């Protein structure tokens, strides 16, 4: 759990180590992230933003 600096809301952070993914898995993860960005439903955890470093994809998600 973390606190979103701009909103002050509790958020969940999901770190995905890109170095541990082969190219096909990285493609699938990227596709899933793009789909998550489109979804909006009370029973689905919302994806707020995506951060990327050299090593990690970091998903900032609704804390449920």
RAMOPE-V130105 format. One record per backbone hydrogen bond with DSSP energy under -0.5 kcal/mol. NH is the residue of the N-H (numbers start at 1). CO is the residue of the C=O. E is the energy in kcal/mol with one decimal. If there is no record, write none. Layout:
BEGIN
nh = {NH:NH}
co = {CO:CO}
e = {E:E}
END
This chain:
BEGIN
nh = {2:4:4:8:11:12:14:15:16:17:18:18:19:20:21:26:27:28:29:30:31:32:33:34:35:36:37:38:38:39:44:48:48:49:51:53:57:58:59:59:60:60:61:61:62:63:64}
co = {11:2:9:4:2:61:59:13:57:15:16:55:55:17:18:22:23:24:25:26:27:28:29:30:31:32:33:34:35:35:41:46:60:60:58:56:16:51:14:57:49:58:12:59:46:10:62}
e = {-2.5:-0.5:-3.1:-2.7:-2.9:-2.9:-2.2:-0.5:-2.8:-0.5:-0.9:-2.7:-0.7:-1.2:-1.4:-2.6:-1.9:-2.2:-2.7:-2.4:-2.1:-2.5:-2.4:-2.1:-2.0:-2.5:-1.9:-0.8:-0.9:-1.0:-1.8:-0.6:-2.8:-1.5:-3.0:-3.0:-2.3:-3.3:-2.8:-0.5:-2.9:-0.6:-3.2:-0.7:-2.9:-0.9:-0.7}
END
